[in-house]
Amino acid sequence: MIEFLGLHNVRSEELRSPVVTLGTFDGVHLGHRRVLEQTAAWAREAGGQSVVVTFDRHPRDVIRPASRGSFPPEADSRPVSSDTVPEDMRTRSQKAAKGGPASRGSFPSRFLTSNTASEAMRDEREKAAEGGPTLYITSLEHRLELFKQLGMDCAVVLRFREETAMTPPEEFARRALYQAIGARRVVLGFDCRFGRNRAGGIDTLRGMKGEEGGALFETREVPPVYVEGRKVSSTVIRSAVETGDLERASKYLGRPYSIMGKVIHGDSRGRDIGYPTANLNLHHELSPPEGVYHTRVVFKTGAYSGRPFESVTNIGTRPTFLKSAREGRTWVEVHILDEFHNNVYGDRMEVTFVRRLRDECRFDSRESLAEAIKEDIARIMNARGK
């Protein structure tokens, strides 16, 4: 999948008869999948390429609904840091920029994204933090991985800031979709809104005319998806994850619930008791309630890239090592059961949840904790027939 960070990095000559869809796609759930699959199917029909246009953060975290009243309750995410934009994507975008952007006109800065992302995002991140942003079901990195798995040919990540939100819908569609990407065919979900005051939608695109008076875009609209009589939405999935109902979340996602993050340094407490763990930075992803879980891991980078491992994952404050649970931050610690030897610091991994084993507990000693982990592992091994 080709990835472009910012419209100024889009190389339109690399895109053949693009069919475009637009959205945040947090969770990439069954409703989103239908939109993406229909985009890909139309691209195949037209002999072109499927393009998903998404954002580096959710609009709600730039313009708070309390002050603007313009974004619905379902808008759910958290602002991203430069580390949330995959490094290889930033590198590709920088190389594309050096090679020269697509020559389809100039674009205002509100449509562009910094090549390095860090400086350009810092002020918006700080503003969003003041409003207490929520967490993503899937981070930008995770969404890009899922887009790739669904067979999308290209992803364009736009920087969303206040100037973007104030852009009239027709201007956004003409400059971003028509001029920068070269789209003539657009697929939107039934509830997709864009532009100032969320005034733009499928009817906006249908009403836009080209220079000769003909329709600027061919459009298709995708209806909602229902599971067990309830409309699939990010809000429903968020509620399920927060309450620990991962089975229900998986039904609406259309795949096993998972989180994705980068392995960071901890304080080696797990190694000290004989069970080394990979500590994850989730980059603003929502995690299930505190507890111990049977999980499966797939590395996305590094020496073990693509390899699956059985694992046991603890989410919590590690109360055994604290005087008070309130002193601790929440950790996501993954102990891989299968033998491996390489240093995995800095590697990225996806952790899929199989089932909950028990609550996180405070033990009287490290030995008692080690014994509990041994029992957790025995339950996992017995479940897979070992």
C-alpha positions as CSV (number, residue, x, y, z in Angstrom):
1,M,0.0,0.0,0.0
2,I,1.3,3.4,-1.0
3,E,1.2,5.9,1.9
4,F,1.3,9.7,1.6
5,L,1.6,12.0,4.6
6,G,0.0,15.3,3.6
7,L,-1.5,16.4,0.2
8,H,1.7,18.1,-0.8
9,N,3.4,14.8,-0.8
10,V,0.8,13.0,-3.0
11,R,2.4,11.9,-6.3
12,S,-0.8,11.8,-8.4
13,E,1.2,10.2,-11.3
14,E,1.4,7.1,-9.1
15,L,-2.4,6.8,-8.8
16,R,-4.3,5.3,-11.7
17,S,-8.0,6.3,-11.9
18,P,-8.3,6.6,-8.1
19,V,-11.5,5.7,-6.3
20,V,-11.5,7.6,-3.0
21,T,-13.2,7.2,0.3
22,L,-12.9,9.6,3.3
23,G,-13.1,9.3,7.1
24,T,-11.4,8.8,10.4
25,F,-12.3,5.1,10.5
26,D,-11.6,4.7,14.2
27,G,-11.7,1.0,14.9
28,V,-12.0,0.0,11.2
29,H,-15.2,-1.8,12.2
30,L,-17.7,-3.7,10.1
31,G,-19.3,-0.5,8.9
32,H,-16.0,0.9,7.9
33,R,-15.0,-2.3,6.3
34,R,-18.0,-2.2,4.0
35,V,-17.1,1.3,2.9
36,L,-13.5,0.3,2.2
37,E,-14.4,-3.0,0.5
38,Q,-16.9,-1.2,-1.8
39,T,-14.2,1.4,-2.6
40,A,-11.8,-1.3,-3.5
41,A,-14.4,-3.2,-5.6
42,W,-15.3,0.0,-7.6
43,A,-11.6,0.6,-8.2
44,R,-11.3,-2.9,-9.6
45,E,-14.3,-2.3,-11.8
46,A,-12.8,0.9,-13.1
47,G,-9.4,-0.5,-13.6
48,G,-8.1,2.0,-11.1
49,Q,-6.7,2.1,-7.5
50,S,-8.5,2.4,-4.2
51,V,-7.5,5.4,-2.0
52,V,-8.5,6.0,1.6
53,V,-8.1,9.6,2.9
54,T,-7.9,9.8,6.7
55,F,-6.7,12.2,9.4
56,D,-3.8,12.3,11.8
57,R,-6.3,12.9,14.7
58,H,-10.0,13.1,15.1
59,P,-11.6,16.5,14.4
60,R,-13.2,16.5,17.9
61,D,-9.8,16.8,19.5
62,V,-9.0,20.0,17.5
63,I,-12.3,21.8,17.9
64,R,-14.0,20.8,21.1
65,P,-17.8,20.2,20.8
66,A,-18.4,22.2,23.9
67,S,-17.2,25.4,22.3
68,R,-18.2,24.8,18.6
69,G,-21.1,22.4,18.8
70,S,-20.0,20.8,15.5
71,F,-19.0,17.3,16.2
72,P,-21.2,14.4,17.3
73,P,-20.7,12.2,20.4
74,E,-19.4,9.4,18.3
75,A,-16.2,11.3,17.4
76,D,-13.7,9.4,19.4
77,S,-10.0,9.6,19.5
78,R,-7.0,11.4,21.0
79,P,-4.4,13.7,19.4
80,V,-1.4,12.0,18.0
81,S,2.3,12.6,18.5
82,S,4.9,12.4,15.7
83,D,5.7,8.9,17.0
84,T,2.2,7.8,16.1
85,V,2.9,8.4,12.4
86,P,4.9,5.4,11.4
87,E,8.6,6.3,10.8
88,D,8.7,4.5,7.5
89,M,5.7,6.5,6.3
90,R,7.4,9.8,7.4
91,T,10.5,8.7,5.4
92,R,8.5,7.9,2.3
93,S,6.7,11.2,2.5
94,Q,10.0,13.1,2.8
95,K,11.5,11.3,-0.2
96,A,8.3,12.1,-2.2
97,A,8.5,15.7,-1.3
98,K,12.2,15.9,-2.4
99,G,11.1,14.3,-5.7
100,G,8.5,17.0,-6.2
101,P,4.8,17.0,-5.3
102,A,2.0,16.4,-7.7
103,S,1.5,19.3,-10.1
104,R,-2.3,19.8,-9.7
105,G,-2.1,23.3,-8.3
106,S,-1.0,24.8,-5.0
107,F,-2.7,23.9,-1.7
108,P,-3.3,26.1,1.4
109,S,-1.3,25.1,4.5
110,R,-4.5,23.9,6.1
111,F,-4.4,20.9,3.9
112,L,-0.8,20.1,4.4
113,T,1.1,18.0,7.0
114,S,4.7,18.6,8.2
115,N,7.2,16.2,6.8
116,T,8.5,15.5,10.2
117,A,5.1,15.9,11.9
118,S,6.6,16.8,15.4
119,E,6.8,20.6,15.2
120,A,3.6,21.0,13.2
121,M,1.5,18.8,15.6
122,R,2.8,20.1,19.0
123,D,0.5,23.1,19.3
124,E,-2.6,21.2,18.3
125,R,-1.8,18.4,20.7
126,E,-1.4,20.8,23.6
127,K,-4.8,22.4,22.8
128,A,-6.5,19.1,22.5
129,A,-5.0,17.9,25.8
130,E,-6.7,20.8,27.6
131,G,-10.1,19.4,26.6
132,G,-9.4,15.9,27.9
133,P,-9.3,14.0,24.7
134,T,-10.6,10.4,24.5
135,L,-8.6,7.4,23.3
136,Y,-8.6,5.8,19.9
137,I,-9.9,2.3,19.4
138,T,-7.2,2.1,16.7
139,S,-4.3,4.5,16.5
140,L,-3.2,5.9,13.1
141,E,-0.5,3.2,12.8
142,H,-3.1,0.5,13.6
143,R,-5.6,1.9,11.1
144,L,-3.0,2.0,8.3
145,E,-2.1,-1.7,9.0
146,L,-5.8,-2.6,8.8
147,F,-6.3,-0.6,5.6
148,K,-3.4,-2.6,4.1
149,Q,-5.0,-5.9,5.2
150,L,-8.2,-5.0,3.5
151,G,-6.4,-4.5,0.2
152,M,-6.5,-0.7,-0.1
153,D,-3.9,0.5,-2.7
154,C,-3.2,3.9,-1.1
155,A,-3.6,5.9,2.1
156,V,-3.4,9.7,2.3
157,V,-3.1,11.1,5.9
158,L,-4.2,14.7,6.2
159,R,-3.3,16.9,9.1
160,F,-6.5,18.1,10.8
161,R,-6.4,21.5,12.5
162,E,-8.7,24.4,13.1
163,E,-8.1,25.9,9.6
164,T,-9.1,22.5,8.1
165,A,-12.3,22.5,10.1
166,M,-13.2,26.0,8.8
167,T,-12.7,25.0,5.1
168,P,-16.0,25.1,3.1
169,P,-17.0,21.6,2.1
170,E,-16.9,22.3,-1.6
171,E,-13.4,23.8,-1.4
172,F,-12.2,20.8,0.6
173,A,-13.6,18.3,-1.9
174,R,-12.3,20.2,-5.0
175,R,-8.8,20.8,-3.7
176,A,-8.2,17.7,-1.7
177,L,-10.1,15.0,-3.6
178,Y,-10.3,16.4,-7.2
179,Q,-7.1,18.4,-7.6
180,A,-4.6,16.8,-5.3
181,I,-5.5,13.1,-5.7
182,G,-7.2,13.3,-9.1
183,A,-10.4,11.5,-7.9
184,R,-13.5,11.4,-10.1
185,R,-15.2,8.6,-8.1
186,V,-15.9,8.9,-4.4
187,V,-17.5,6.4,-1.9
188,L,-18.8,7.7,1.4
189,G,-20.4,6.1,4.4
190,F,-24.0,7.1,5.2
191,D,-22.9,9.4,8.0
192,C,-19.7,10.9,6.6
193,R,-19.6,14.7,7.0
194,F,-16.8,17.1,6.2
195,G,-16.0,20.8,5.9
196,R,-17.0,23.8,7.9
197,N,-19.8,23.0,10.4
198,R,-19.8,19.4,9.1
199,A,-22.0,20.7,6.3
200,G,-20.5,18.5,3.5
201,G,-21.7,15.1,2.6
202,I,-22.7,12.9,-0.3
203,D,-25.2,15.5,-1.6
204,T,-22.4,18.1,-1.7
205,L,-20.3,16.0,-4.0
206,R,-23.3,15.2,-6.2
207,G,-24.1,18.8,-6.6
208,M,-20.5,19.9,-7.6
209,K,-20.0,20.7,-11.3
210,G,-17.0,20.6,-13.6
211,E,-15.9,23.3,-16.0
212,E,-18.2,22.1,-18.7
213,G,-21.2,21.8,-16.4
214,G,-21.1,18.1,-15.9
215,A,-20.9,16.3,-12.6
216,L,-17.5,16.6,-11.0
217,F,-17.8,13.3,-9.1
218,E,-19.4,10.0,-9.5
219,T,-20.5,8.9,-6.1
220,R,-21.7,5.9,-4.2
221,E,-23.1,5.9,-0.6
222,V,-22.8,2.9,1.7
223,P,-25.6,2.2,4.2
224,P,-25.0,1.3,7.9
225,V,-24.2,-2.2,9.1
226,Y,-26.3,-3.9,11.8
227,V,-25.2,-6.7,14.2
228,E,-27.9,-8.3,16.3
229,G,-30.3,-5.5,15.5
230,R,-27.9,-2.7,16.6
231,K,-26.1,-0.3,14.3
232,V,-22.3,-0.8,14.3
233,S,-20.5,2.3,15.5
234,S,-17.3,3.3,17.3
235,T,-19.3,4.4,20.3
236,V,-20.8,0.9,20.8
237,I,-17.3,-0.7,20.4
238,R,-15.7,1.8,22.8
239,S,-18.3,1.0,25.5
240,A,-17.7,-2.8,25.0
241,V,-14.0,-2.4,25.4
242,E,-14.2,-0.2,28.4
243,T,-16.5,-2.6,30.2
244,G,-14.4,-5.6,29.2
245,D,-16.9,-7.2,26.9
246,L,-14.3,-8.0,24.3
247,E,-16.5,-10.7,22.7
248,R,-19.1,-8.1,21.8
249,A,-16.4,-5.6,20.6
250,S,-15.0,-8.3,18.3
251,K,-18.5,-8.9,16.8
252,Y,-18.8,-5.3,15.8
253,L,-15.2,-5.1,14.6
254,G,-15.5,-8.2,12.5
255,R,-12.2,-9.4,13.8
256,P,-10.7,-10.3,17.2
257,Y,-10.1,-7.2,19.3
258,S,-6.5,-6.1,19.5
259,I,-4.2,-3.3,20.5
260,M,-0.9,-2.2,18.8
261,G,2.1,-0.5,20.3
262,K,5.8,-0.1,20.5
263,V,8.0,-2.0,22.9
264,I,9.6,0.4,25.4
265,H,12.0,0.0,28.3
266,G,10.4,-0.8,31.7
267,D,12.2,-1.4,35.0
268,S,12.8,-5.2,34.5
269,R,10.5,-6.2,37.3
270,G,9.2,-9.1,35.3
271,R,12.7,-10.3,34.4
272,D,13.7,-10.2,38.1
273,I,11.0,-12.7,39.0
274,G,11.6,-15.0,36.0
275,Y,9.0,-13.7,33.6
276,P,10.4,-10.9,31.3
277,T,7.8,-8.7,29.7
278,A,7.6,-6.4,26.7
279,N,6.1,-3.1,27.9
280,L,4.0,-1.4,25.3
281,N,3.4,2.3,24.5
282,L,0.0,2.2,22.9
283,H,0.2,5.7,21.3
284,H,-3.2,6.8,22.5
285,E,-5.1,3.5,21.9
286,L,-7.8,2.5,24.3
287,S,-7.0,-0.7,26.3
288,P,-9.4,-3.1,28.1
289,P,-9.9,-2.9,31.9
290,E,-7.2,-3.9,34.3
291,G,-6.6,-7.6,34.5
292,V,-4.6,-10.6,33.3
293,Y,-5.4,-11.9,29.8
294,H,-4.6,-14.7,27.5
295,T,-3.3,-13.0,24.3
296,R,-1.6,-13.7,21.0
297,V,1.2,-11.5,19.7
298,V,2.3,-10.7,16.2
299,F,5.4,-8.6,15.7
300,K,5.1,-6.0,12.9
301,T,8.7,-4.9,12.8
302,G,12.1,-6.4,13.8
303,A,13.6,-9.8,13.7
304,Y,10.3,-11.5,14.5
305,S,8.2,-9.5,12.1
306,G,5.1,-11.5,11.0
307,R,5.6,-14.3,13.6
308,P,2.8,-15.2,16.0
309,F,3.4,-16.0,19.7
310,E,1.2,-17.1,22.5
311,S,1.4,-14.7,25.4
312,V,0.0,-13.6,28.8
313,T,-0.7,-9.9,29.2
314,N,-1.1,-7.8,32.4
315,I,-2.9,-4.5,32.2
316,G,-2.7,-2.5,35.4
317,T,-0.7,-0.6,38.0
318,R,1.5,-3.5,39.2
319,P,0.2,-3.2,42.8
320,T,2.6,-5.8,44.2
321,F,5.5,-3.3,43.7
322,L,3.7,-0.2,45.0
323,K,2.9,1.1,48.4
324,S,-0.4,2.2,47.0
325,A,-2.1,1.4,43.6
326,R,-2.8,5.1,43.3
327,E,0.9,5.8,42.9
328,G,1.2,3.8,39.7
329,R,0.5,4.5,36.1
330,T,-1.2,1.9,34.0
331,W,1.1,-0.5,32.3
332,V,0.6,-3.0,29.4
333,E,3.0,-5.8,30.0
334,V,3.3,-8.8,27.6
335,H,5.1,-12.0,28.6
336,I,5.7,-14.2,25.5
337,L,5.4,-17.9,26.2
338,D,7.4,-19.2,23.2
339,E,11.1,-19.1,23.4
340,F,12.8,-16.2,21.7
341,H,16.1,-14.4,22.2
342,N,16.4,-11.2,20.2
343,N,16.2,-7.7,21.7
344,V,12.7,-6.4,20.8
345,Y,13.0,-2.8,22.2
346,G,11.6,-0.4,19.6
347,D,9.7,-3.2,17.7
348,R,6.0,-2.8,17.1
349,M,3.6,-5.6,18.0
350,E,-0.1,-6.3,17.7
351,V,-1.7,-8.0,20.8
352,T,-4.9,-9.9,20.2
353,F,-7.1,-10.7,23.2
354,V,-8.3,-14.3,23.6
355,R,-9.9,-14.3,27.0
356,R,-9.6,-12.7,30.5
357,L,-7.9,-14.9,33.0
358,R,-8.3,-13.0,36.3
359,D,-8.2,-9.6,38.0
360,E,-4.9,-7.9,38.7
361,C,-4.0,-8.6,42.3
362,R,-1.7,-7.3,45.0
363,F,0.5,-10.2,46.3
364,D,2.3,-10.4,49.6
365,S,5.6,-11.3,47.9
366,R,7.3,-11.5,44.5
367,E,7.3,-15.3,45.0
368,S,3.5,-15.3,45.3
369,L,3.2,-13.2,42.1
370,A,5.6,-15.5,40.2
371,E,3.5,-18.5,41.3
372,A,0.3,-16.8,40.1
373,I,1.9,-16.1,36.7
374,K,3.0,-19.7,36.5
375,E,-0.7,-20.8,37.0
376,D,-1.8,-18.3,34.4
377,I,0.6,-19.8,31.9
378,A,-0.5,-23.3,32.8
379,R,-4.2,-22.4,32.0
380,I,-3.1,-21.0,28.6
381,M,-1.1,-24.1,27.8
382,N,-3.9,-26.4,28.8
383,A,-6.3,-24.5,26.7
384,R,-4.2,-25.0,23.6
385,G,-3.7,-28.7,24.3
386,K,-0.2,-28.7,25.8
